[in-house]
Amino acid sequence: MYDPLRLRRFNLNTQGRDFAVGDIHGCFSKLDTALRKVRFSAERDRLFAVGDLVDRGPESAQVLEWLAHPWFHSVCGNHDLMTWRRALGDPLPDIDHAAHGGRWLDSLGELMQQRIAQSLRELPLAIEVNTADGPVGIIHADFPYDDWQVVYEHQFSAEDEDTCLWSIDRYRTGYKQPVRSVRAIVHGHMTVSKMEQLGNVFFIDTGGWRDGGKFTLLNLQILKAV
């Protein structure tokens, strides 16, 4: 039995399209522009984020507004974790969140900080989106196993969770072994110039939050970037 705080599952979208998007980092206006270009429909389509919704960009406080949209869903990224931990007075040891793009948090009142912390704290570690051709998994940084079924059957250790939130090992080593029991897995975290694929694992953070970068929207039904 899976932990619902670890995995959130979504049924087949029979009305419209499903997209995944890379790290947003408080650049929601740029994301909105990208969605307009693909004629995103809030009534029919869904958007799944790979985490790192906040920090670095100028609009991090808008995260509450976006998480309230019924068509927007996200896993937790390492920056989301850093934010809610510090907002709740329990910062990650040996990491200066403010120096990693988190100074925006200090400009907010305590009530707003608490509301943002609670919303980010509720983000799952993994999302599974059903498509006509099988499920697609979404995790921020990496997946520590070669079989997606583990997400249902195995109690994740602290090391497993760290891998999901922080690891770049799969990308760094060029590990191409496909992950079984899932059509594809989508990651962010590792910023690349264009979408890259290793086996059935996609890296889609193309730096939309950077000057000169762009948001890649991956259509989960056809596994093509638009």
PEQUIRA-V231221 format. One record per pair of residues at least 4 apart in sequence whose C-alpha atoms are under 6 Angstrom apart, sorted by the first residue. I is the first residue (numbers start at 0). J is the second residue. Records with the same first field share a line. If there is no record, write none. Layout:
I=J / J
//
This chain:
0=151
1=151
4=123
5=123 / 124 / 125
6=123 / 125 / 126
7=126
8=126 / 127
9=128
10=129
11=129 / 130
14=43
15=43 / 44
16=44
17=44 / 45 / 46 / 218 / 219
18=46 / 216 / 217 / 218 / 219
19=46 / 47 / 48 / 216 / 217
20=48 / 215 / 216
21=49 / 187 / 203 / 204
22=50 / 51 / 187 / 204
23=52 / 208
24=51 / 52 / 53 / 54 / 55 / 56 / 208
25=52 / 53 / 54 / 56 / 57 / 58 / 59
26=56 / 58 / 208
34=39
35=39
40=44
45=70
46=71
47=72 / 73
48=73
49=73 / 74 / 139 / 187
50=73 / 74 / 75 / 76 / 139
51=76 / 78 / 79
53=59
54=100 / 101
55=100
74=122 / 123 / 124 / 125
75=79 / 122 / 123 / 124
76=139 / 164
77=164
83=116
84=89 / 90
85=89 / 90
86=112 / 116
96=101
97=101 / 102
116=120
125=137 / 138
126=136 / 137
127=135 / 136
128=134 / 135
129=133 / 134
130=134 / 220
133=182
134=181 / 182
135=182 / 183 / 184
136=184
137=184 / 185
138=186
139=164 / 186 / 187
140=163 / 164 / 165 / 166 / 186 / 187 / 188
141=162 / 163 / 166
142=163
145=178
146=178 / 179 / 180
147=179 / 180 / 181
149=153
155=159
161=165
162=166
167=171
168=172
169=173 / 174
175=197 / 198
176=198
177=198 / 199
183=199 / 200
184=200
185=200 / 201
186=202
187=202 / 203 / 204
190=204 / 205 / 206
191=205
192=205
193=205
194=202 / 203
195=201 / 202
196=200 / 201
205=213 / 214
206=212 / 213
207=212 / 213 / 214
216=224 / 225
217=223 / 224
218=222 / 223
//
